[in-house]
């Protein structure tokens, strides 16, 4: 394809080519050897979509022209977008792709600062209070923009006398979402929970609830904590 500039001067048979004309003609080529002066490689949609596989290390596909270099760069751009999207994209210039980090693996992208837009909240409660009926130990609200929340809870229970069993439950907006039944408490016992809830975006109130279910021993809550971590 031609460059994006025209002849400085058109000669006909019999014209005298002066030194200044000769220099000016060549200077024009030098002046227009720029990205703007060089023609495109997208004369039509078919040409714009032309790609060439680069090959891999020790099996490289070498370009023999600038067009070949552009084809290989386009191939790499499409390959990058495909990897980020988690599935093939239509074209190297396609804007409809997303950054998808696969589940089940720890990656640098997942660990990057702010990569998952995490909102983390924590509430604590301490002091002695007899647990004889279902009791809210820690209550914590969260407003979520994503779909899932990781919940971690801990309660330290102290037995005053005899023995007792205790059931720990997690509730969301007053409804039980997980139950950890019949922990046997002897003297001083810590109970930890780890749970992932997927209520979707919205505002919720989570509570860590304890209830003595059996035994004559009197239970006291010594310390407790509940943390909510919004995840993808």
Long-range contacts (C-beta under 8 A, 24 or more apart in sequence): 1-39, 1-40, 1-43, 2-39, 3-32, 3-37, 3-38, 3-39, 4-32, 4-36, 4-37, 4-38, 4-39, 5-32, 5-37, 41-66, 41-67, 41-70, 48-93, 49-91, 49-92, 50-74, 51-75, 51-78, 51-92, 101-232, 116-231, 116-232, 117-145, 117-146, 117-230, 118-229, 118-230, 118-231, 119-144, 119-145, 119-228, 119-229, 119-230, 120-227, 120-228, 120-229, 120-230, 121-227, 121-228, 121-229, 122-225, 122-226, 122-227, 122-228, 123-225, 123-226, 123-227, 124-223, 124-224, 124-225, 124-226, 125-221, 125-223, 125-224, 125-225, 126-222, 126-223, 126-224, 127-221, 127-222, 128-158, 128-220, 128-221, 128-222, 129-220, 129-221, 130-218, 130-219, 130-220, 131-157, 131-166, 131-210, 131-211, 131-212, 131-219, 131-220, 131-221, 132-212, 132-218, 132-219, 133-211, 133-212, 134-169, 134-209, 134-210, 134-211, 135-209, 135-210, 135-211, 135-221, 136-207, 136-208, 136-209, 137-207, 137-208, 137-209, 137-210, 137-221, 137-224, 137-226, 138-207, 138-208, 138-224, 138-225, 138-226, 139-205, 139-206, 139-207, 139-208, 139-226, 140-205, 140-206, 140-207, 140-226, 140-227, 140-228, 141-203, 141-204, 141-205, 141-206, 142-203, 142-204, 142-205, 142-206, 142-228, 142-230, 143-202, 143-203, 144-199, 144-200, 144-201, 144-202, 144-203, 144-204, 144-230, 145-201, 145-230, 146-201, 146-230, 146-231, 146-232, 147-198, 147-199, 147-200, 147-201, 147-232, 148-196, 148-197, 148-198, 148-230, 148-231, 148-232, 149-196, 149-197, 149-198, 149-199, 149-204, 149-206, 149-228, 149-229, 149-230, 149-231, 150-194, 150-195, 150-196, 150-228, 150-229, 150-231, 151-193, 151-194, 151-195, 151-196, 151-197, 151-206, 151-226, 151-227, 151-228, 151-229, 152-192, 152-193, 152-194, 152-195, 152-226, 152-227, 152-229, 153-192, 153-193, 153-195, 153-208, 153-224, 153-225, 153-226, 153-227, 154-190, 154-191, 154-192, 154-193, 154-224, 154-225, 155-190, 155-191, 155-208, 155-210, 155-221, 155-223, 155-224, 156-188, 156-189, 156-190, 156-191, 156-221, 156-222, 156-223, 156-224, 157-183, 157-185, 157-188, 157-189, 157-190, 157-191, 157-210, 157-219, 157-220, 157-221, 157-222, 158-187, 158-188, 158-219, 158-220, 158-221, 158-222, 159-185, 159-186, 159-187, 159-188, 159-189, 159-217, 159-218, 159-219, 160-217, 160-218, 160-219, 160-220, 161-216, 161-217, 161-218, 162-215, 162-216, 162-217, 163-215, 163-216, 163-217, 164-212, 164-214, 164-215, 164-216, 164-217, 164-218, 164-219, 165-212, 165-213, 165-214, 165-215, 166-191, 166-210, 166-211, 166-212, 166-213, 166-219, 167-210, 167-211, 167-213, 168-193, 168-208, 168-209, 168-210, 169-209, 169-211, 170-195, 170-197, 170-206, 170-207, 170-208, 170-209, 171-206, 171-207, 171-209, 172-197, 172-199, 172-204, 172-205, 172-206, 173-204, 173-205, 174-205, 174-207, 176-209, 181-213, 182-213, 182-214, 185-215, 185-217, 185-219, 188-222, 196-231
